[in-house]
Amino acid sequence: MGFNTKDAVDAARDIATNAVEKASDIVESASGIIRGDIAAGTEGIVHSATDIATYAFERTKEVFTGAEEDGLD
């Protein structure tokens, strides 16, 4: 299967949407750090950032390989 521009644009939109949603989780975790819960806040930030990167990688891989992974909409 060849590269499809529409799929790439859709994937970029999905990646951006996911990143914005996870950014709110990062802000919430940062507020936890400000309130003094440094360990949980840091863990939340790392978890959310990892989720963003993982989702971006999986969607990009899907666009370039044409393979649809279970759980990706």
N, C-alpha and C positions, 0 to 999 in steps of 0.2 A: 504494500500500500504506500502510495506517495504522500508527500507532505501536502496538507490541505490548509490553505490560508484561513478559511472560516473556522476550522477547528483550533488553529493557533490563536485566533482572536478570542474565541469563546474560552479557551483555556486561560488566556491572560486575564480576561474578565473574572473568571472563577477564582484565580489566584489572588487577584486584587481584593475581591469581595471577602475571601477567607482571611486575608491579612488584616483587613479593616476590622472584621469581627474579632479576631484574636488580639488586635491592638487594644480593644476595650478591656480584655482580660489582663493585658500587660499593665494598663493604667490602674486597674483594680489591685493588682499585685504590688505595684509601686506605692499605692496608698497604704497598703499593709506594712510596707517597709517604713514609711513615714510614721505610722502609728507605733512602730517599735517591733513588729514581728518580722525581723530581718530574714530569718531562715525560710519561713513559709512564703514570704514575698519574693525572695530570690528564686526559690523553687518554682513558683508560679510563672515568673518571667521566663526562666529557662525552658519550662515545659511549653509555654505558649510559643516561644521563638522556635523551638524544635518542631512543634506542630505546623507552624507556617512553612518552615523549610521543607519538611516532609511532604506536605500537600503540594507545594510548588514543584518539587522534584517529581512526584508521582504524576501530576498533570502534564508536565513537560515531557516526561518519558512516554506517556500515553499519546501525545501529539506526534512525537517522532517515530514511535514504533507501531502505532496504530492499535496497540493492545489495550483493551479496556479492562481495568482492574475492578474486582468486586468492591463495592462500597463507594466507588466514585460516581457521582452524579453529574 
